[in-house]
Amino acid sequence: MNRALKADFQALGPRTLKNIVPVDVFAIAPADRGAPGVAAPSPVDLRQEIRFCTGPDGVQPAYSMIGQGPPLMKTGNWMTHLEFDLESPIWRHLYQELARGHTLIRYDARGNGLSDRLVEDISFDAFVSDLETMVDAAKLTRFALLGISQGCAVSIAYAVHHPERVSRLVLYGGYAVGRNRRVLTTAEKEEDEAMMTLMRVGWGKENPRSASSLPRSSCPAGPRSRPTGSTSCSG
């Protein structure tokens, strides 16, 4: 970081995040907007123009840019939507802050959001190729790269192949081994199979159980109200 952040914070104790072991969570107290000498941050314009490009295999990913400043590319991950994410209580504040002082480039990975949904190749190499396509479409030469969850491994692979283009690599919530390759108990395997079945038969249906099970597994400490739009914690 280029500067230190001075802020009061409160320790909230260990919390579970997705399927990761409990982590220590801290809450930063909001600044007193009425205090002398404390200026409220200027609002960020979240209006976006959604564009489409075509990859080597003919798949058309959707991408957009918000904010102004040095480029910051966010690698696509599972279950995003360029439009809905800017309305999401999970993602909106994050993207608003990332776009404050940067040009934030986001895209929906293949099979997600506004990008082509019905694609034959859903593979790691295809995801890396999509990121390469996004960089070229946005005409970036050197930029900071942000990977979240599934996007971490894709970001690392891109940085290995194109080190001259990545100025900074930021990784959050990634994993070295996918869930299917981890050592799981019999109960955990059965739970995974049950979740896959629920997703397969309940996706897109007006079923409260289906609509709440996935967000609760991703955000166990989140509100229990029925989710609307795209409000998953990460991909």
C-alpha positions as CSV (number, residue, x, y, z in Angstrom):
1,M,0.0,0.0,0.0
2,N,1.1,3.5,-0.7
3,R,-0.3,5.0,2.5
4,A,-1.3,3.9,6.0
5,L,-5.0,3.7,7.0
6,K,-5.8,5.2,10.4
7,A,-9.1,4.0,11.7
8,D,-10.8,2.6,14.8
9,F,-11.8,-1.0,14.5
10,Q,-13.7,-3.6,16.6
11,A,-12.8,-7.2,16.9
12,L,-15.8,-9.4,16.0
13,G,-14.1,-12.7,16.7
14,P,-13.8,-15.8,14.5
15,R,-16.3,-16.1,11.6
16,T,-16.8,-18.8,9.0
17,L,-16.3,-17.6,5.4
18,K,-17.7,-20.0,2.7
19,N,-16.1,-23.4,3.3
20,I,-12.8,-21.8,4.7
21,V,-11.8,-22.4,8.3
22,P,-12.9,-19.6,10.7
23,V,-11.0,-16.3,10.2
24,D,-10.7,-13.3,12.6
25,V,-13.0,-10.5,11.5
26,F,-12.7,-6.9,12.3
27,A,-15.2,-4.0,11.7
28,I,-13.9,-0.6,10.9
29,A,-16.0,2.2,12.4
30,P,-17.4,4.6,9.8
31,A,-15.9,8.1,9.7
32,D,-17.8,10.9,11.4
33,R,-19.1,12.9,8.4
34,G,-19.9,15.8,10.7
35,A,-16.6,16.1,12.3
36,P,-14.5,19.2,11.5
37,G,-12.0,18.6,8.7
38,V,-13.5,15.3,7.7
39,A,-14.8,15.5,4.1
40,A,-17.3,12.9,2.8
41,P,-15.9,10.9,-0.1
42,S,-17.1,12.0,-3.5
43,P,-19.7,9.7,-5.1
44,V,-18.5,7.2,-7.8
45,D,-20.4,7.1,-11.1
46,L,-21.4,3.5,-11.5
47,R,-23.0,4.0,-14.9
48,Q,-21.5,1.5,-17.3
49,E,-21.5,0.6,-21.0
50,I,-21.6,-3.1,-21.4
51,R,-19.6,-4.4,-24.4
52,F,-19.0,-7.7,-26.0
53,C,-16.0,-9.3,-27.7
54,T,-15.2,-12.6,-29.3
55,G,-12.6,-15.1,-28.1
56,P,-10.5,-17.5,-30.2
57,D,-13.2,-20.2,-29.9
58,G,-16.1,-17.9,-30.8
59,V,-17.4,-17.4,-27.3
60,Q,-18.5,-13.9,-26.6
61,P,-17.8,-12.6,-23.1
62,A,-19.4,-9.4,-21.8
63,Y,-17.3,-6.7,-20.0
64,S,-17.6,-3.2,-18.8
65,M,-15.6,-0.3,-17.3
66,I,-16.4,2.0,-14.4
67,G,-14.4,4.7,-12.7
68,Q,-11.4,6.7,-13.9
69,G,-7.7,6.2,-13.2
70,P,-5.1,3.5,-13.6
71,P,-6.6,0.3,-14.9
72,L,-7.6,-2.5,-12.5
73,M,-8.8,-5.7,-14.1
74,K,-11.0,-8.1,-12.1
75,T,-10.8,-11.7,-13.3
76,G,-14.1,-13.3,-13.9
77,N,-15.4,-15.9,-11.4
78,W,-18.5,-18.0,-10.9
79,M,-21.9,-16.6,-10.7
80,T,-21.5,-12.9,-11.6
81,H,-23.7,-10.5,-13.5
82,L,-22.4,-7.2,-14.7
83,E,-25.7,-5.4,-14.2
84,F,-27.1,-7.1,-11.1
85,D,-23.8,-7.0,-9.2
86,L,-23.9,-3.2,-9.1
87,E,-27.2,-3.5,-7.3
88,S,-26.1,-6.3,-5.0
89,P,-25.6,-5.5,-1.2
90,I,-22.6,-7.9,-1.4
91,W,-20.7,-6.5,-4.4
92,R,-21.9,-2.9,-5.0
93,H,-19.8,-1.2,-2.2
94,L,-16.7,-3.2,-3.2
95,Y,-16.9,-2.2,-6.8
96,Q,-17.7,1.4,-5.8
97,E,-14.5,1.7,-3.8
98,L,-12.4,-0.1,-6.3
99,A,-13.6,2.4,-9.0
100,R,-12.6,5.3,-6.8
101,G,-9.4,6.4,-8.4
102,H,-9.2,3.4,-10.8
103,T,-10.7,2.3,-14.1
104,L,-12.3,-1.0,-13.0
105,I,-12.7,-3.5,-15.8
106,R,-15.1,-6.4,-15.0
107,Y,-16.4,-9.2,-17.1
108,D,-18.7,-12.2,-16.7
109,A,-16.9,-15.5,-17.2
110,R,-18.1,-17.9,-19.8
111,G,-21.3,-19.5,-18.7
112,N,-22.2,-16.7,-16.4
113,G,-24.1,-13.4,-16.4
114,L,-24.3,-11.6,-19.8
115,S,-21.6,-13.7,-21.4
116,D,-22.4,-16.7,-23.6
117,R,-24.1,-19.3,-21.4
118,L,-24.2,-22.4,-23.6
119,V,-20.6,-23.1,-24.3
120,E,-18.8,-26.4,-24.9
121,D,-15.5,-25.7,-23.2
122,I,-15.7,-25.0,-19.5
123,S,-12.0,-25.5,-18.6
124,F,-9.2,-23.8,-16.7
125,D,-7.4,-23.0,-20.0
126,A,-10.6,-21.5,-21.4
127,F,-10.9,-19.2,-18.4
128,V,-7.3,-18.0,-18.9
129,S,-7.9,-17.5,-22.6
130,D,-11.0,-15.4,-21.7
131,L,-8.9,-13.2,-19.5
132,E,-6.4,-12.7,-22.3
133,T,-9.3,-11.8,-24.6
134,M,-10.6,-9.2,-22.1
135,V,-7.2,-7.6,-21.7
136,D,-6.8,-7.2,-25.5
137,A,-10.4,-5.9,-25.9
138,A,-9.8,-3.3,-23.2
139,K,-6.5,-2.4,-24.9
140,L,-4.5,-2.7,-21.7
141,T,-0.7,-2.7,-21.8
142,R,0.1,-2.8,-18.1
143,F,-2.4,-3.1,-15.3
144,A,-3.2,-4.3,-11.7
145,L,-5.0,-7.7,-11.7
146,L,-7.5,-8.7,-9.0
147,G,-8.6,-12.3,-8.5
148,I,-11.3,-13.4,-6.1
149,S,-12.1,-17.0,-5.2
150,Q,-12.1,-19.0,-8.5
151,G,-10.4,-16.1,-10.2
152,C,-7.3,-16.3,-8.1
153,A,-5.9,-19.4,-10.0
154,V,-6.8,-17.8,-13.3
155,S,-5.0,-14.6,-12.3
156,I,-1.9,-16.4,-11.3
157,A,-1.8,-18.4,-14.6
158,Y,-2.2,-15.1,-16.6
159,A,0.6,-13.4,-14.5
160,V,2.9,-16.4,-15.2
161,H,2.3,-16.2,-18.9
162,H,2.3,-12.4,-19.2
163,P,4.5,-11.0,-16.3
164,E,5.4,-7.9,-18.3
165,R,1.7,-6.8,-18.3
166,V,0.8,-7.3,-14.6
167,S,1.9,-4.4,-12.4
168,R,0.3,-5.8,-9.2
169,L,-1.4,-9.1,-8.4
170,V,-4.1,-9.0,-5.7
171,L,-5.6,-12.4,-4.6
172,Y,-8.5,-12.8,-2.2
173,G,-10.3,-16.0,-1.0
174,G,-8.5,-18.3,-3.4
175,Y,-7.6,-22.0,-3.0
176,A,-4.8,-24.3,-4.0
177,V,-6.9,-27.5,-4.3
178,G,-10.5,-27.6,-5.6
179,R,-13.1,-29.2,-3.3
180,N,-13.4,-32.4,-5.4
181,R,-9.7,-33.0,-4.8
182,R,-9.7,-32.4,-1.1
183,V,-9.8,-35.1,1.5
184,L,-13.5,-35.1,2.5
185,T,-15.4,-37.2,5.0
186,T,-18.3,-39.4,3.9
187,A,-20.7,-36.8,5.3
188,E,-19.1,-34.0,3.4
189,K,-19.3,-35.9,0.2
190,E,-23.0,-36.6,0.7
191,E,-23.6,-32.9,1.5
192,D,-21.9,-31.9,-1.7
193,E,-23.9,-34.4,-3.7
194,A,-27.1,-33.1,-2.1
195,M,-26.2,-29.5,-2.9
196,M,-25.5,-30.4,-6.5
197,T,-28.8,-32.1,-6.8
198,L,-30.6,-29.1,-5.3
199,M,-28.9,-26.8,-7.8
200,R,-29.6,-29.0,-10.8
201,V,-33.3,-29.5,-10.1
202,G,-34.1,-26.1,-8.4
203,W,-32.1,-23.6,-10.4
204,G,-34.3,-20.8,-11.8
205,K,-37.4,-22.0,-9.9
206,E,-39.5,-20.1,-7.4
207,N,-38.6,-22.4,-4.6
208,P,-37.6,-20.7,-1.3
209,R,-35.4,-23.6,-0.2
210,S,-33.4,-23.6,-3.4
211,A,-33.2,-19.8,-3.4
212,S,-31.8,-19.6,0.1
213,S,-29.6,-22.7,0.4
214,L,-26.7,-21.5,-1.9
215,P,-26.4,-18.0,-0.4
216,R,-26.5,-19.5,3.1
217,S,-23.7,-21.9,2.2
218,S,-21.6,-19.0,0.9
219,C,-22.5,-16.5,3.5
220,P,-23.4,-18.4,6.7
221,A,-23.3,-15.2,8.8
222,G,-25.5,-13.2,6.3
223,P,-29.1,-12.1,6.7
224,R,-31.8,-14.8,6.6
225,S,-34.1,-12.9,4.3
226,R,-34.8,-14.3,0.9
227,P,-32.1,-13.2,-1.5
228,T,-32.9,-11.3,-4.6
229,G,-30.8,-10.7,-7.7
230,S,-27.1,-11.7,-7.7
231,T,-26.0,-11.6,-4.1
232,S,-23.6,-14.5,-3.7
233,C,-20.5,-13.8,-1.6
234,S,-18.1,-14.9,-4.4
235,G,-17.7,-17.2,-7.2
